[in-house]
Amino acid sequence: MNINFEYKDVSASKRLEALAEEKLNKLEDKYDFIVNADVYFKKENTSTPDTGMICEIRINVPKTTIFSSSNNGSFEVSISKAANEVKTQLQRRKDKMQTHQ
């Protein structure tokens, strides 16, 4: 799967990319209809340390795009939560595809 990474107000990180790739490759193993993915890392100034590190994941599948965003105190937690939300959406998509066959 082709994964594109973009950063806004964050310096590029091989460690974050590896973590996101690991999560997304697990999803690709289970959901073979994934075309590609875009992962965005953003940093926002917030009044609380529990937020501000944003990870957005956009996965392209046939006929639609699946999107999730998570805003937490660390990118690791944001990646994990966004990936879990995408997994839920992919499962729903897969179930819908199977009922139409």
All heavy atoms as an XYZ file, in Angstrom:
813
protein
N       0.849     -1.175      0.000
C       0.000      0.000      0.000
C       0.893      1.235      0.000
O       1.891      1.297      0.699
C      -0.888     -0.004      1.252
C      -1.582      1.291      1.492
S      -2.707      1.454      2.893
C      -2.165      0.296      4.078
N       0.488      2.211     -0.766
C       1.205      3.477     -0.825
C       0.672      4.391      0.281
O      -0.521      4.658      0.349
C       1.010      4.121     -2.201
C       1.768      5.409     -2.343
O       2.764      5.626     -1.671
N       1.292      6.270     -3.210
N       1.564      4.855      1.160
C       1.180      5.733      2.259
C       1.918      7.060      2.096
O       3.142      7.080      2.003
C       1.522      5.117      3.630
C       0.868      3.753      3.788
C       1.085      6.053      4.755
C       1.304      3.003      5.032
N       1.161      8.148      2.047
C       1.744      9.487      1.962
C       1.679     10.143      3.330
O       0.637     10.107      3.982
C       0.969     10.351      0.958
C       0.981      9.751     -0.429
O       2.022      9.350     -0.919
N      -0.180      9.680     -1.049
N       2.793     10.764      3.740
C       2.836     11.457      5.026
C       2.983     12.945      4.796
O       3.769     13.373      3.953
C       4.023     10.955      5.866
C       3.885      9.523      6.294
C       4.477      8.508      5.571
C       3.154      9.185      7.423
C       4.339      7.189      5.957
C       3.003      7.874      7.826
C       3.604      6.869      7.085
N       2.222     13.736      5.553
C       2.337     15.188      5.497
C       2.420     15.730      6.918
O       1.796     15.189      7.834
C       1.137     15.803      4.772
C       1.123     15.481      3.295
C       0.046     16.240      2.550
O      -0.297     17.368      2.967
O      -0.452     15.692      1.556
N       3.182     16.800      7.073
C       3.402     17.398      8.391
C       3.054     18.876      8.348
O       3.410     19.569      7.409
C       4.866     17.247      8.797
C       5.311     15.817      8.955
C       5.780     15.089      7.870
C       5.268     15.195     10.191
C       6.193     13.778      8.012
C       5.679     13.876     10.345
C       6.132     13.178      9.252
O       6.532     11.881      9.410
N       2.359     19.339      9.393
C       2.067     20.774      9.520
C       2.503     21.214     10.914
O       1.992     20.713     11.920
C       0.581     21.041      9.330
C       0.261     22.512      9.385
C      -1.172     22.812      9.076
C      -1.334     24.321      9.096
N      -2.605     24.713      9.641
N       3.456     22.109     10.969
C       4.025     22.614     12.224
C       4.658     21.502     13.053
O       4.718     21.578     14.279
C       2.961     23.343     13.064
C       2.382     24.546     12.328
O       3.125     25.168     11.549
O       1.199     24.853     12.531
N       5.119     20.448     12.382
C       5.784     19.314     13.034
C       6.949     18.917     12.138
O       6.807     18.885     10.919
C       4.827     18.102     13.164
C       5.512     16.934     13.830
C       3.567     18.480     13.917
N       8.086     18.582     12.736
C       9.200     18.105     11.926
C       8.983     16.628     11.591
O       8.406     15.879     12.374
C      10.529     18.307     12.655
O      10.500     17.654     13.905
N       9.411     16.238     10.408
C       9.224     14.867      9.947
C       9.886     13.881     10.918
O      10.958     14.149     11.458
C       9.811     14.706      8.556
N       9.229     12.751     11.121
C       9.725     11.770     12.078
C       9.599     10.367     11.508
O       8.492      9.907     11.216
C       8.929     11.866     13.384
O       9.174     10.752     14.203
N      10.727      9.690     11.349
C      10.716      8.301     10.861
C      10.018      7.392     11.864
O       9.365      6.424     11.485
C      12.148      7.807     10.616
C      12.817      8.477      9.452
C      12.184      8.072      8.147
C      12.885      8.708      6.971
N      12.088      8.630      5.759
N      10.134      7.694     13.150
C       9.515      6.863     14.189
C       7.988      6.921     14.088
O       7.312      5.892     14.150
C       9.977      7.333     15.569
C       9.531      6.456     16.721
C      10.070      6.974     18.040
N       9.622      8.320     18.349
C       8.419      8.616     18.861
N       7.555      7.677     19.109
N       8.099      9.869     19.127
N       7.443      8.123     13.904
C       5.988      8.260     13.751
C       5.511      7.593     12.466
O       4.469      6.934     12.449
C       5.579      9.739     13.761
C       5.706     10.477     15.088
C       5.336     11.946     14.904
C       4.844      9.833     16.155
N       6.284      7.751     11.394
C       5.919      7.114     10.134
C       5.922      5.597     10.271
O       5.014      4.928      9.766
C       6.873      7.544      9.011
C       6.651      8.976      8.571
C       7.558      9.412      7.432
O       8.176      8.539      6.775
O       7.644     10.631      7.188
N       6.918      5.057     10.971
C       6.993      3.605     11.161
C       5.805      3.098     11.974
O       5.226      2.048     11.662
C       8.314      3.229     11.840
N       5.435      3.843     13.007
C       4.296      3.452     13.841
C       2.999      3.469     13.028
O       2.205      2.520     13.076
C       4.182      4.391     15.044
C       3.092      4.085     16.057
C       3.312      2.717     16.699
C       3.064      5.149     17.142
N       2.794      4.525     12.254
C       1.591      4.625     11.423
C       1.579      3.538     10.349
O       0.550      2.911     10.105
C       1.510      6.009     10.785
N       2.741      3.288      9.729
C       2.831      2.233      8.710
C       2.485      0.871      9.289
O       1.781      0.081      8.660
C       4.239      2.179      8.114
C       4.422      3.055      6.912
C       5.782      2.864      6.274
O       6.058      1.756      5.787
O       6.557      3.840      6.270
N       2.973      0.599     10.483
C       2.692     -0.677     11.128
C       1.181     -0.861     11.324
O       0.622     -1.908     10.995
C       3.407     -0.737     12.485
C       3.161     -2.004     13.262
C       3.779     -1.952     14.652
O       4.796     -1.251     14.842
O       3.231     -2.618     15.546
N       0.514      0.171     11.829
C      -0.937      0.103     12.050
C      -1.687     -0.072     10.721
O      -2.609     -0.884     10.619
C      -1.440      1.377     12.734
C      -0.847      1.628     14.097
C      -1.703      1.056     15.163
C      -1.165      1.447     16.526
N      -1.661      0.598     17.564
N      -1.293      0.698      9.707
C      -2.000      0.655      8.435
C      -1.734     -0.634      7.672
O      -2.623     -1.148      6.985
C      -1.640      1.874      7.587
C      -2.122      3.210      8.149
C      -1.621      4.359      7.303
C      -3.638      3.252      8.253
N      -0.534     -1.181      7.785
C      -0.239     -2.450      7.114
C      -1.056     -3.589      7.713
O      -1.470     -4.501      7.002
C       1.256     -2.760      7.153
C       2.041     -1.907      6.177
O       1.512     -1.463      5.167
N       3.296     -1.665      6.476
N      -1.308     -3.536      9.021
C      -2.179     -4.540      9.644
C      -3.588     -4.437      9.065
O      -4.245     -5.452      8.827
C      -2.225     -4.355     11.163
C      -0.990     -4.832     11.878
C      -1.145     -4.648     13.373
C       0.138     -4.996     14.108
N       0.042     -4.710     15.545
N      -4.048     -3.209      8.853
C      -5.379     -3.012      8.266
C      -5.414     -3.517      6.827
O      -6.385     -4.138      6.402
C      -5.770     -1.534      8.308
C      -6.024     -0.939      9.687
C      -6.337      0.544      9.572
C      -7.149     -1.664     10.399
N      -4.333     -3.288      6.084
C      -4.288     -3.730      4.694
C      -4.325     -5.258      4.607
O      -4.937     -5.816      3.692
C      -3.038     -3.206      3.993
C      -3.020     -3.561      2.513
C      -1.722     -3.203      1.837
O      -0.674     -3.188      2.506
O      -1.763     -2.960      0.621
N      -3.704     -5.940      5.569
C      -3.737     -7.402      5.584
C      -5.160     -7.917      5.732
O      -5.529     -8.939      5.159
C      -2.868     -7.951      6.726
C      -1.382     -7.720      6.482
O      -0.998     -7.446      5.326
O      -0.615     -7.808      7.462
N      -5.957     -7.211      6.506
C      -7.328     -7.644      6.780
C      -8.324     -7.136      5.734
O      -9.303     -7.802      5.428
C      -7.738     -7.169      8.175
C      -9.046     -7.750      8.655
C      -9.276     -7.462     10.115
C     -10.562     -8.118     10.577
N     -10.877     -7.847     11.953
N      -8.064     -5.947      5.203
C      -8.977     -5.327      4.245
C      -8.230     -5.092      2.936
O      -7.604     -4.052      2.746
C      -9.533     -4.011      4.798
C     -10.164     -4.175      6.158
C      -9.492     -3.803      7.315
C     -11.429     -4.740      6.287
C     -10.068     -3.980      8.566
C     -12.007     -4.926      7.533
C     -11.323     -4.542      8.655
O     -11.890     -4.726      9.890
N      -8.288     -6.072      2.044
C      -7.475     -6.037      0.827
C      -7.980     -5.062     -0.231
O      -7.356     -4.886     -1.262
C      -7.346     -7.437      0.235
C      -8.704     -8.060     -0.079
O      -9.733     -7.470      0.278
O      -8.712     -9.147     -0.681
N      -9.094     -4.380      0.036
C      -9.635     -3.430     -0.940
C      -9.092     -2.018     -0.749
O      -9.480     -1.100     -1.474
C     -11.175     -3.429     -0.902
C     -11.764     -3.201      0.468
C     -12.001     -1.921      0.935
C     -12.077     -4.275      1.286
C     -12.554     -1.710      2.186
C     -12.635     -4.074      2.538
C     -12.863     -2.786      2.990
N      -8.176     -1.817      0.193
C      -7.580     -0.490      0.411
C      -6.686     -0.140     -0.777
O      -5.863     -0.946     -1.209
C      -6.758     -0.471      1.712
C      -7.685     -0.667      2.926
C      -5.971      0.828      1.834
C      -6.944     -0.794      4.248
N      -6.868      1.074     -1.311
C      -6.076      1.520     -2.450
C      -4.798      2.205     -1.967
O      -3.691      1.824     -2.333
C      -6.896      2.475     -3.354
C      -6.037      3.003     -4.488
C      -8.128      1.767     -3.877
N      -4.943      3.258     -1.158
C      -3.791      3.952     -0.583
C      -4.242      4.747      0.637
O      -5.422      4.771      0.961
C      -3.099      4.849     -1.617
C      -3.961      6.008     -2.055
O      -5.108      6.144     -1.648
N      -3.406      6.858     -2.900
N      -3.271      5.382      1.300
C      -3.593      6.110      2.527
C      -2.776      7.397      2.612
O      -1.650      7.470      2.117
C      -3.316      5.240      3.739
N      -3.374      8.398      3.251
C      -2.687      9.654      3.555
C      -2.734      9.838      5.060
O      -3.792      9.669      5.677
C      -3.386     10.839      2.892
C      -3.404     10.722      1.378
O      -2.324     10.484      0.804
O      -4.491     10.878      0.786
N      -1.592     10.184      5.645
C      -1.517     10.416      7.085
C      -0.990     11.835      7.293
O       0.043     12.213      6.738
C      -0.585      9.391      7.777
C      -0.519      9.659      9.269
C      -1.053      7.968      7.509
N      -1.726     12.607      8.083
C      -1.360     13.992      8.363
C      -1.033     14.137      9.843
O      -1.795     13.681     10.697
C      -2.516     14.943      8.026
C      -2.969     14.845      6.594
C      -4.026     14.017      6.243
C      -2.340     15.572      5.593
C      -4.439     13.912      4.925
C      -2.745     15.477      4.275
C      -3.799     14.637      3.954
O      -4.208     14.535      2.644
N       0.082     14.772     10.118
C       0.454     15.085     11.494
C       0.414     16.602     11.644
O       1.046     17.323     10.877
C       1.858     14.584     11.823
C       1.980     13.091     11.810
C       2.619     12.442     10.770
C       1.462     12.321     12.843
C       2.737     11.063     10.755
C       1.567     10.940     12.841
C       2.204     10.311     11.793
N      -0.349     17.085     12.606
C      -0.467     18.528     12.850
C      -0.244     18.804     14.326
O      -0.567     17.985     15.174
C      -1.870     19.024     12.490
C      -2.285     18.835     11.073
C      -3.686     19.364     10.889
C      -4.251     19.023      9.531
N      -5.645     19.461      9.406
N       0.269     19.977     14.583
C       0.444     20.408     15.965
C      -0.280     21.729     16.134
O      -0.095     22.649     15.341
C       1.927     20.560     16.295
C       2.189     20.807     17.752
C       3.681     20.765     18.036
C       3.928     20.930     19.511
N       5.341     20.878     19.831
N      -1.135     21.803     17.170
C      -1.859     23.035     17.466
C      -1.526     23.483     18.874
O      -1.324     22.657     19.760
C      -3.374     22.814     17.365
C      -3.887     22.642     15.973
C      -5.400     22.515     15.926
O      -6.028     22.350     16.991
O      -5.951     22.579     14.823
N      -1.494     24.772     19.064
C      -1.324     25.301     20.417
C      -2.669     25.224     21.130
O      -3.669     25.730     20.638
C      -0.836     26.752     20.372
C       0.572     26.849     19.842
O       1.369     25.939     20.021
N       0.877     27.946     19.170
N      -2.670     24.558     22.274
C      -3.907     24.421     23.039
C      -3.646     24.835     24.479
O      -2.505     24.913     24.927
C      -4.426     22.971     23.018
O      -3.430     22.118     23.582
C      -4.744     22.514     21.609
N      -4.725     25.054     25.213
C      -4.594     25.479     26.602
C      -4.392     24.295     27.541
O      -4.096     24.480     28.708
C      -5.839     26.262     27.014
O      -6.985     25.461     26.829
N      -4.532     23.081     27.040
C      -4.370     21.897     27.875
C      -3.335     20.963     27.260
O      -3.283     20.819     26.033
C      -5.717     21.162     28.059
O      -5.483     19.918     28.700
C      -6.403     20.905     26.742
N      -2.514     20.316     28.080
C      -1.506     19.397     27.531
C      -2.100     18.085     27.023
O      -1.401     17.276     26.420
C      -0.576     19.145     28.719
C      -1.408     19.413     29.917
C      -2.390     20.471     29.517
N      -3.410     17.865     27.239
C      -4.052     16.628     26.806
C      -4.429     16.643     25.332
O      -4.911     15.634     24.810
C      -5.319     16.369     27.636
C      -5.002     16.189     29.115
O      -3.858     15.797     29.433
O      -5.895     16.442     29.939
N      -4.257     17.769     24.666
C      -4.602     17.874     23.250
C      -3.521     18.645     22.510
O      -2.593     19.166     23.121
C      -5.954     18.597     23.051
O      -5.852     19.902     23.619
C      -7.092     17.840     23.690
N      -3.667     18.714     21.198
C      -2.731     19.511     20.402
C      -1.946     18.705     19.395
O      -1.484     19.234     18.402
N      -1.786     17.398     19.626
C      -1.077     16.536     18.685
C      -2.134     15.787     17.873
O      -2.802     14.895     18.386
C      -0.180     15.529     19.413
C       0.780     16.148     20.387
S       1.967     17.201     19.557
C       2.930     17.735     20.947
N      -2.295     16.182     16.623
C      -3.385     15.674     15.797
C      -2.843     14.729     14.726
O      -1.871     15.044     14.041
C      -4.137     16.833     15.119
C      -4.692     17.779     16.188
C      -5.242     16.316     14.200
C      -5.202     19.081     15.642
N      -3.508     13.592     14.594
C      -3.209     12.660     13.517
C      -4.505     12.448     12.737
O      -5.536     12.121     13.321
C      -2.710     11.325     14.067
S      -2.456     10.087     12.784
N      -4.430     12.669     11.434
C      -5.570     12.419     10.565
C      -5.186     11.341      9.568
O      -4.088     11.372      9.007
C      -5.973     13.687      9.803
C      -6.438     14.802     10.707
C      -6.800     16.069      9.952
O      -6.482     16.188      8.745
O      -7.401     16.949     10.574
N      -6.076     10.392      9.375
C      -5.828      9.304      8.434
C      -6.946      9.306      7.403
O      -8.125      9.295      7.763
C      -5.771      7.936      9.141
C      -4.633      7.911     10.167
C      -5.605      6.808      8.118
C      -4.583      6.649     11.009
N      -6.565      9.327      6.140
C      -7.531      9.234      5.041
C      -7.157      7.999      4.235
O      -6.041      7.892      3.734
C      -7.474     10.470      4.161
C      -8.480     10.398      3.020
C      -8.424     11.593      2.091
N      -8.545     12.834      2.817
C      -7.783     13.908      2.576
N      -6.853     13.879      1.663
N      -7.965     15.024      3.266
N      -8.104      7.076      4.110
C      -7.861      5.845      3.364
C      -8.792      5.831      2.158
O     -10.004      5.994      2.296
C      -8.095      4.606      4.243
C      -7.039      4.573      5.344
C      -8.058      3.335      3.406
C      -7.060      3.365      6.216
N      -8.199      5.626      0.998
C      -8.985      5.550     -0.233
C      -9.322      4.096     -0.518
O      -8.435      3.247     -0.565
C      -8.209      6.159     -1.400
C      -7.981      7.633     -1.208
O      -8.915      8.379     -0.946
N      -6.734      8.061     -1.304
N     -10.610      3.841     -0.672
C     -11.108      2.521     -1.044
C     -12.000      2.730     -2.264
O     -12.409      3.863     -2.534
C     -11.888      1.837      0.112
C     -10.973      1.607      1.309
C     -13.088      2.651      0.537
N     -12.306      1.686     -3.015
C     -13.134      1.878     -4.208
C     -14.456      2.590     -3.883
O     -15.142      2.240     -2.933
C     -13.395      0.451     -4.686
C     -12.200     -0.313     -4.196
C     -11.855      0.310     -2.864
N     -14.736      3.627     -4.633
C     -15.977      4.408     -4.574
C     -16.105      5.341     -3.376
O     -17.109      6.038     -3.261
C     -17.205      3.504     -4.635
C     -17.289      2.703     -5.915
C     -18.547      1.883     -5.937
C     -18.574      1.027     -7.184
N     -19.732      0.147     -7.223
N     -15.152      5.375     -2.449
C     -15.285      6.276     -1.310
C     -13.939      6.510     -0.627
O     -12.939      5.904     -0.970
C     -16.314      5.732     -0.289
O     -16.616      6.761      0.642
C     -15.791      4.523      0.444
N     -13.968      7.398      0.345
C     -12.801      7.694      1.171
C     -13.208      7.559      2.631
O     -14.279      8.005      3.024
C     -12.303      9.126      0.908
O     -11.948      9.243     -0.465
C     -11.098      9.455      1.764
N     -12.352      6.927      3.409
C     -12.596      6.767      4.841
C     -11.645      7.701      5.571
O     -10.454      7.735      5.275
C     -12.399      5.299      5.259
C     -13.494      4.458      4.616
C     -12.391      5.155      6.760
C     -13.353      2.980      4.823
N     -12.188      8.455      6.537
C     -11.395      9.481      7.210
C     -11.587      9.407      8.719
O     -12.675      9.134      9.214
C     -11.825     10.872      6.715
C     -11.091     11.987      7.376
C      -9.828     12.353      6.955
C     -11.657     12.676      8.436
C      -9.145     13.394      7.576
C     -10.981     13.712      9.056
C      -9.721     14.068      8.625
N     -10.502      9.650      9.440
C     -10.573      9.737     10.889
C      -9.531     10.731     11.379
O      -8.448     10.846     10.813
C     -10.317      8.368     11.515
O     -10.330      8.484     12.920
N      -9.877     11.430     12.453
C      -8.964     12.394     13.049
C      -8.971     12.199     14.557
O     -10.014     11.926     15.150
C      -9.412     13.812     12.706
O      -8.564     14.748     13.330
N      -7.796     12.321     15.172
C      -7.705     12.191     16.618
C      -6.783     13.275     17.163
O      -5.714     13.530     16.610
C      -7.176     10.801     16.983
O      -7.115     10.654     18.376
N      -7.198     13.903     18.259
C      -6.465     15.010     18.868
C      -6.165     14.640     20.320
O      -7.069     14.576     21.141
C      -7.315     16.284     18.778
C      -6.593     17.506     19.266
O      -5.498     17.424     19.814
N      -7.201     18.653     19.074
N      -4.887     14.371     20.618
C      -4.481     13.946     21.958
C      -3.193     14.640     22.377
O      -2.665     15.467     21.653
C      -4.289     12.426     21.984
C      -5.605     11.693     21.845
O      -6.350     11.556     22.794
N      -5.909     11.260     20.638
N      -2.679     14.242     23.518
C      -1.462     14.838     24.051
C      -0.188     14.321     23.414
O       0.866     14.927     23.547
N      -0.272     13.167     22.709
C       0.910     12.645     22.016
C       0.491     12.078     20.668
O      -0.646     11.637     20.488
C       1.594     11.550     22.848
O       0.846     10.355     22.811
N       1.414     12.098     19.726
C       1.112     11.575     18.400
C       0.872     10.065     18.442
O       0.061      9.546     17.681
C       2.238     11.898     17.417
C       2.203     13.315     16.923
C       3.246     14.173     17.191
C       1.118     13.783     16.196
C       3.208     15.483     16.738
C       1.073     15.089     15.738
C       2.124     15.944     16.012
N       1.552      9.361     19.341
C       1.389      7.912     19.433
C      -0.055      7.544     19.759
O      -0.646      6.658     19.138
C       2.335      7.322     20.489
C       3.803      7.398     20.126
C       4.449      8.758     20.405
O       3.753      9.695     20.872
O       5.648      8.883     20.131
N      -0.645      8.252     20.734
C      -2.044      8.003     21.113
C      -2.967      8.415     19.966
O      -3.930      7.706     19.644
C      -2.400      8.751     22.415
C      -3.874      8.621     22.740
C      -1.559      8.243     23.568
N      -2.675      9.538     19.332
C      -3.498     10.016     18.220
C      -3.493      9.022     17.062
O      -4.540      8.750     16.469
C      -3.012     11.382     17.737
O      -3.230     12.367     18.723
N      -2.321      8.481     16.737
C      -2.222      7.482     15.662
C      -3.071      6.272     16.000
O      -3.847      5.782     15.182
C      -0.751      7.052     15.432
C       0.062      8.187     14.824
C      -0.686      5.813     14.531
C       1.558      7.949     14.830
N      -2.934      5.790     17.220
C      -3.658      4.597     17.645
C      -5.167      4.793     17.585
O      -5.904      3.947     17.060
C      -3.216      4.214     19.055
O      -3.707      2.960     19.406
N      -5.644      5.916     18.103
C      -7.091      6.175     18.122
C      -7.639      6.375     16.713
O      -8.718      5.881     16.381
C      -7.409      7.372     19.010
C      -7.257      7.054     20.484
C      -7.772      8.165     21.357
C      -7.699      7.739     22.823
N      -8.263      8.742     23.707
N      -6.909      7.110     15.874
C      -7.363      7.325     14.500
C      -7.386      6.006     13.726
O      -8.323      5.730     12.977
C      -6.469      8.348     13.798
N      -6.372      5.167     13.938
C      -6.319      3.868     13.253
C      -7.464      2.966     13.700
O      -8.062      2.255     12.893
C      -4.975      3.196     13.498
N      -7.799      3.001     14.982
C      -8.917      2.190     15.475
C     -10.241      2.644     14.880
O     -11.092      1.821     14.543
C      -8.981      2.222     17.003
C      -7.912      1.367     17.639
O      -7.373      0.458     17.027
N      -7.584      1.665     18.884
N     -10.417      3.949     14.745
C     -11.648      4.469     14.145
C     -11.739      4.074     12.669
O     -12.793      3.680     12.185
C     -11.713      5.989     14.302
C     -12.879      6.639     13.601
C     -14.253      6.153     14.055
O     -14.400      5.753     15.229
O     -15.178      6.168     13.225
N     -10.619      4.164     11.967
C     -10.589      3.759     10.557
C     -10.899      2.265     10.436
O     -11.629      1.843      9.541
C      -9.212      4.106      9.938
C      -8.970      3.359      8.658
C      -9.120      5.600      9.696
N     -10.370      1.472     11.355
C     -10.629      0.022     11.339
C     -12.125     -0.253     11.469
O     -12.675     -1.096     10.748
C      -9.868     -0.647     12.490
C     -10.069     -2.137     12.568
C      -9.301     -2.716     13.738
C      -9.568     -4.197     13.884
N      -8.896     -4.750     15.054
N     -12.799      0.457     12.362
C     -14.243      0.299     12.540
C     -14.974      0.640     11.245
O     -15.874     -0.094     10.817
C     -14.736      1.205     13.686
O     -14.029      0.877     14.880
C     -16.221      1.057     13.912
N     -14.580      1.734     10.608
C     -15.230      2.146      9.361
C     -14.964      1.145      8.240
O     -15.855      0.858      7.427
C     -14.751      3.532      8.952
C     -15.194      4.626      9.895
C     -14.693      5.986      9.456
O     -14.799      6.336      8.288
N     -14.151      6.751     10.391
N     -13.741      0.609      8.185
C     -13.412     -0.392      7.169
C     -14.234     -1.660      7.359
O     -14.684     -2.269      6.386
C     -11.913     -0.728      7.207
C     -10.978      0.321      6.618
C      -9.536      0.013      6.990
C     -11.130      0.385      5.102
N     -14.435     -2.061      8.606
C     -15.232     -3.258      8.877
C     -16.676     -3.043      8.413
O     -17.269     -3.923      7.790
C     -15.196     -3.624     10.361
C     -15.934     -4.921     10.679
C     -15.354     -6.126      9.950
O     -14.158     -6.358      9.970
N     -16.202     -6.884      9.281
N     -17.226     -1.864      8.692
C     -18.580     -1.553      8.237
C     -18.655     -1.576      6.710
O     -19.612     -2.093      6.121
C     -19.023     -0.176      8.746
C     -19.669     -0.260     10.114
C     -20.315      1.061     10.479
N     -19.405      1.700     11.432
C     -19.145      2.984     11.501
N     -19.719      3.834     10.684
N     -18.312      3.468     12.386
N     -17.631     -1.032      6.075
C     -17.578     -1.000      4.603
C     -17.510     -2.422      4.051
O     -18.193     -2.751      3.079
C     -16.362     -0.182      4.168
C     -16.211     -0.065      2.697
C     -17.067      1.050      2.174
N     -16.965      1.065      0.734
C     -17.923      1.497     -0.059
N     -19.037      1.969      0.462
N     -17.790      1.474     -1.337
N     -16.694     -3.262      4.658
C     -16.547     -4.642      4.217
C     -17.866     -5.399      4.381
O     -18.281     -6.134      3.482
C     -15.441     -5.343      5.003
C     -15.151     -6.745      4.550
C     -13.987     -7.336      5.324
C     -13.640     -8.720      4.840
N     -12.482     -9.280      5.551
N     -18.530     -5.205      5.508
C     -19.822     -5.844      5.731
C     -20.844     -5.415      4.685
O     -21.606     -6.227      4.156
C     -20.351     -5.533      7.134
C     -19.517     -6.162      8.236
O     -18.724     -7.087      7.939
O     -19.656     -5.716      9.399
N     -20.844     -4.126      4.364
C     -21.778     -3.602      3.366
C     -21.474     -4.194      1.988
O     -22.375     -4.530      1.235
C     -21.678     -2.080      3.336
C     -22.804     -1.421      2.552
C     -22.641      0.091      2.507
C     -23.141      0.714      3.789
N     -23.171      2.191      3.691
N     -20.183     -4.315      1.654
C     -19.793     -4.871      0.360
C     -20.230     -6.343      0.256
O     -20.652     -6.791     -0.797
C     -18.279     -4.750      0.164
C     -17.810     -3.332     -0.098
S     -16.035     -3.104      0.016
C     -15.426     -4.170     -1.255
N     -20.131     -7.093      1.348
C     -20.486     -8.502      1.327
C     -21.999     -8.695      1.191
O     -22.439     -9.651      0.560
C     -19.990     -9.202      2.589
C     -18.479     -9.374      2.586
C     -17.953     -9.947      3.887
O     -18.620     -9.916      4.905
N     -16.729    -10.444      3.841
N     -22.795     -7.795      1.723
C     -24.247     -7.934      1.612
C     -24.722     -7.615      0.204
O     -25.783     -8.069     -0.200
C     -24.993     -7.027      2.610
O     -24.631     -5.671      2.373
C     -24.674     -7.411      4.039
N     -23.940     -6.867     -0.572
C     -24.339     -6.497     -1.929
C     -23.872     -7.497     -2.977
O     -24.167     -7.337     -4.135
C     -23.801     -5.114     -2.291
C     -24.455     -4.002     -1.526
N     -25.510     -4.185     -0.670
C     -24.213     -2.687     -1.497
C     -25.868     -3.041     -0.151
N     -25.092     -2.098     -0.621
N     -23.117     -8.481     -2.589
C     -22.591     -9.425     -3.579
C     -23.581    -10.499     -3.921
O     -24.434    -10.889     -3.274
C     -21.310    -10.073     -3.067
C     -20.184     -9.089     -3.041
C     -18.888     -9.718     -2.544
O     -18.882    -10.855     -2.080
N     -17.804     -8.995     -2.648
